[in-house]
Amino acid sequence: MKYVSLGTPDQSFSLKDALFKGLAPDGTLFMPENIPALSSDFISNFHTLSLPQIAFEVLKPYVTAEVPDDVLKRIVEETFSFEIPLVKVENGMFALELYHGPTQAFKDVGARFLSRLLGYFNQGESRKLMVLTATSGDTGGAVANGFHRVKGIEVVVLYPDGKVSPYQEYQITSPGDNIHAYAVKGSFDDCQRLVKEAFKDNELREKVYMTSANSINIGRLLPQMIYYFQSVALLRRQGFTEAPVVTVPSGNFGNITAAMLAHKMGLPVKRFIAATNANDVVPRFMASGAYDPHLTIATIANAMDVGDPSNFPRMFRIYNNNLELLKKQLVSQSVTDEEIRTTIKSVYKSRHYLMDPHTASGYLALKNEIKNDETGVFVSTAHPFKFGDVIDPLIDGGLNGAGYTIEFELPVRDASAVMNAGYRELRSKIERLA
Ligand SMILES: *Cc1c(COP(=O)(O)O)cnc(C)c1O
């Protein structure tokens, strides 16, 4: 499989290039050159396979001929090493829980798959690979965990000091070894700016072999297709054979793009629903045809606080950049914070099912859109515990009372784990680690 840039489609790249560059040289995103169709035999029978077996078959065309079968097999076994259950919440509404991975959010799968591919491709290199990431919270934990002890790779995670939750800080800082976490005296934007400066620093790049584990990396997106095969497999095993309506709480629109790729490969899906919070660029685009990004609005579903979703061009490309085609497959709904709170409360009360704010936006959009004779799946993107500050006031006895607690202890932080928001300091840290 070759990878092409969305901006300059006649230029093609290897998988290795696409993974190490992250963005194409013209600044646009990489896409697979074509979306291969799975055999009708596989489409009819994949529910009889295990999760890693499904992952192997679906991902294989995207990595041949650069990754041998036995390596891909090992990578998917390490990536899909936890359960992804489907829970019936009410008649016709199922939650696919993507949060049973090590950092309790769906980004674990992407981070693990990417880390192992990078590790594999970097084997022959004499130089270490330096992975730089800025995080506002969730991504940092998934990257720290996913890259922990991957040979030949050093990871630098920058997070804004005092602006992530204690549990997020625990997830970012506790792995140690090849994971170097720094609390930056500044905002998330400062962290991002520092990373960008490092990538623009040609002198540094000559000395240090660097890449990013940013969510736009195609290596994080591809394995997320497997979630949607899993939803259909588990529905079939429960006797539901109709193609489901699939709902994805969306921010950067990477997860729903993966679902749409799976559909293009042959996965039966009736239609898609993208739930957003107040950051409603895509719902407005669907209504007016005008793509009008705005500054990010802060909400209680903060992992979806994206004013200009970076995967939108990929998603649109799947439908030949044709709004009418996209409309046939997708509806997109924006949900307010107040609606999210009410939904968490009422579903917990009536069904005894607890959802984090992101998942609740998906549940509500599906509930609003689904028809009587349809089967709906909404993906549950994070463990409710990660958003205790939102959930505690909404339910009797809070998370504790509901039995959703996780024990953790912050590691002791020394002075070297804190840095100023100036580039010189980051640069010297990187040089020392390389
Ligand atoms: C990242 C994230 C999302 C949004 O996913 P996208 O692929 O960016 O659309 C939704 N929920 C949670 C909990 C997340 O961490």
The ligand as a Tripos MOL2 file, in Angstrom:
@<TRIPOS>MOLECULE
LIG
   15    15     1     0     0
SMALL
NO_CHARGES

@<TRIPOS>ATOM
      1 C1        -10.1460   12.0930   21.6050 C.3       1 LIG1
      2 C2        -11.4780   11.8510   22.2190 C.ar      1 LIG1
      3 C3        -12.6970   12.0310   21.4940 C.ar      1 LIG1
      4 C4        -12.7150   12.5800   20.0770 C.3       1 LIG1
      5 O1        -12.1980   11.6880   19.1200 O.3       1 LIG1
      6 P1        -11.7960   12.2320   17.6700 P.3       1 LIG1
      7 O2        -11.1640   11.0710   16.9840 O.co2     1 LIG1
      8 O3        -10.8260   13.3620   17.9140 O.co2     1 LIG1
      9 O4        -13.0430   12.6960   17.0010 O.co2     1 LIG1
     10 C5        -13.8950   11.7110   22.1130 C.ar      1 LIG1
     11 N1        -13.9220   11.2660   23.3750 N.ar      1 LIG1
     12 C6        -12.7940   11.0900   24.1130 C.ar      1 LIG1
     13 C7        -12.9130   10.6080   25.5020 C.3       1 LIG1
     14 C8        -11.5300   11.3690   23.5570 C.ar      1 LIG1
     15 O5        -10.4230   11.2170   24.3080 O.3       1 LIG1
@<TRIPOS>BOND
     1     1     2 1
     2     2     3 ar
     3     2    14 ar
     4     3     4 1
     5     3    10 ar
     6     4     5 1
     7     5     6 1
     8     6     7 2
     9     6     8 1
    10     6     9 1
    11    10    11 ar
    12    11    12 ar
    13    12    13 1
    14    12    14 ar
    15    14    15 1
@<TRIPOS>SUBSTRUCTURE
     1 LIG1         1 GROUP 0 **** ****
